[in-house]
Amino acid sequence: MGFSVKHIQAVLLVVLTLMSSGIVDSGIKSFADNSSNTINAKKTVNLPAGTALPIKITDTIDSKEIRVGTTVNFTATSDVLVDGVVVIKSGAMGQAQVSQVEEPSIAGQEGSVVVTDFTIRAIDGSRVPLTATLSQKGKDKMVVAIVSAIICLPFILIKGGKAVIPAGTQKTVYTAADTYVKL
């Protein structure tokens, strides 16, 4: 039994009728929607606590100019992979907070600065908390100030050196907790 021209015409007439009624279009659209949902389904991976992340500070941090609570910027210097998939991209921006500042003071006491509360964005936009402390002390001039003060009292006013963490400083930080990232 073969198809005749009449059979082909009848099939085409049914298809054209269904297309004009929108039934075929909605069926195709439904199929396409289901296919794209399957293809674009988000997979979640666990970025484990303690995962190393090399970073570079992008701002100069100076104990004479910065205050507690100031935000400090940094970037990831390499990709972080989980199961061969990038979860934090090289160049991703992160932020930390200045948690302690001591300006240099008289009698040769040095300045110091401490930066904590590091976070960075994963590829899905979520914040990843990091464990890190970045600190620096200035040059201690206390002995010079005290010895000089014995000779001449105004030397007690010698200030210690300021603490500076230059832009470009590199450090390895670590993820603080397991973090789930959507791919």
C-alpha positions in Angstrom: 0.0 0.0 0.0 1.6 3.2 -1.1 0.6 6.8 -0.6 -1.2 8.5 -3.4 -1.3 12.2 -4.2 -4.7 12.3 -2.5 -3.2 11.0 0.7 -0.4 13.5 0.7 -2.9 16.3 0.0 -5.1 15.2 2.9 -2.1 15.1 5.3 -0.9 18.6 4.1 -4.5 19.9 4.6 -4.6 18.6 8.2 -1.2 20.1 9.0 -2.1 23.5 7.5 -5.4 23.5 9.4 -3.6 22.7 12.7 -1.0 25.3 12.1 -3.6 28.0 11.4 -5.4 27.1 14.6 -2.2 27.4 16.6 -2.2 23.9 18.0 1.0 22.9 16.2 2.8 26.2 17.2 1.9 25.7 20.9 3.1 22.1 20.7 6.4 23.1 19.1 6.8 25.9 21.6 6.0 23.6 24.5 8.6 21.1 23.2 11.2 23.9 22.8 10.5 25.2 26.3 11.0 21.8 27.8 14.1 21.2 25.8 15.7 24.5 26.9 14.8 23.9 30.5 16.6 20.6 30.4 19.6 22.1 28.6 19.8 25.2 30.9 19.0 23.3 34.2 21.4 24.8 36.8 23.8 22.4 38.4 25.0 23.2 41.9 28.5 22.4 43.1 30.0 22.6 46.5 33.0 24.9 46.9 34.6 23.4 50.0 35.9 25.3 53.0 39.6 25.7 52.9 39.9 26.1 49.1 42.9 28.3 48.3 42.4 31.5 46.3 45.3 33.7 45.3 44.4 37.4 45.3 46.0 40.8 44.6 45.1 43.9 46.6 44.1 46.7 44.2 44.1 49.6 46.6 47.0 51.1 48.6 46.3 50.9 52.3 48.0 53.6 54.4 47.6 53.8 58.2 47.8 57.6 58.1 45.0 57.9 55.5 42.6 55.0 56.0 39.9 54.5 58.7 38.3 51.5 60.3 35.4 50.3 58.2 36.9 51.4 54.9 36.3 48.9 52.1 39.4 47.5 50.4 39.2 46.0 46.9 41.1 43.0 45.5 40.9 40.6 42.5 41.3 36.8 42.1 44.6 36.1 40.3 43.6 32.7 39.0 40.5 30.6 38.4 39.1 28.4 41.2 37.8 25.1 39.8 35.5 22.5 41.3 35.3 19.2 39.4 37.0 20.9 36.4 34.4 23.7 36.3 35.3 27.4 37.0 33.4 28.7 40.1 35.4 31.8 40.7 37.0 33.5 37.7 40.4 35.0 37.5 39.9 38.8 37.8 36.7 38.5 39.9 36.4 41.4 42.2 36.3 41.0 46.0 36.1 43.2 49.0 37.5 43.3 52.5 37.1 45.7 55.5 39.7 47.6 57.4 39.2 46.4 61.0 42.0 48.1 62.9 44.1 51.2 62.3 46.7 52.8 64.5 48.4 55.9 63.3 52.1 56.5 64.0 52.4 58.4 67.2 55.0 60.2 69.4 57.7 58.4 71.2 58.5 56.4 68.0 55.4 54.2 68.1 54.7 52.7 64.7 51.4 52.7 62.8 49.6 49.5 62.0 46.7 48.4 59.8 44.6 45.1 59.8 42.3 44.0 57.0 39.7 41.3 57.6 36.2 40.1 56.4 37.2 39.1 52.9 34.5 38.1 50.4 34.4 37.5 46.6 31.7 36.9 44.1 31.3 33.4 42.5 30.2 33.0 38.9 26.5 32.8 39.9 26.8 36.2 41.7 26.8 34.7 45.2 29.2 36.0 47.9 31.8 33.6 49.0 33.2 34.3 52.5 37.0 34.0 52.8 39.3 33.5 55.8 42.2 35.9 55.7 43.9 38.6 57.7 46.2 41.1 56.1 48.2 43.2 58.5 51.2 45.6 58.4 53.2 47.6 60.9 55.3 50.6 60.3 58.8 51.1 61.4 59.2 51.2 65.2 61.4 54.2 66.2 60.7 54.0 69.9 64.3 53.3 71.0 65.6 56.2 68.8 63.0 58.5 70.2 63.7 57.6 73.9 67.5 57.7 73.5 67.3 61.0 71.6 64.9 62.4 74.3 67.5 61.8 77.0 69.9 64.1 75.0 67.2 66.6 74.1 63.5 66.4 75.2 61.9 67.5 71.9 63.2 64.2 70.3 60.4 62.5 72.2 58.1 63.9 69.5 59.6 61.6 66.8 56.8 59.6 65.3 57.1 56.0 64.3 56.7 54.9 60.7 53.3 54.6 59.0 52.0 51.1 57.9 51.5 50.7 54.2 50.2 47.8 52.2 50.9 48.7 48.6 48.5 48.1 45.7 49.6 44.9 44.0 50.3 43.0 47.2 49.5 39.3 46.7 48.2 36.9 49.3 46.6 33.5 49.3 43.2 33.4 51.1 40.9 30.5 51.8 37.2 29.8 51.6 35.7 30.1 55.1 32.9 27.6 54.7 31.3 25.2 52.2 29.6 27.4 49.6 27.1 26.1 47.0 27.5 27.7 43.6 25.1 27.4 40.7 26.7 26.7 37.3 
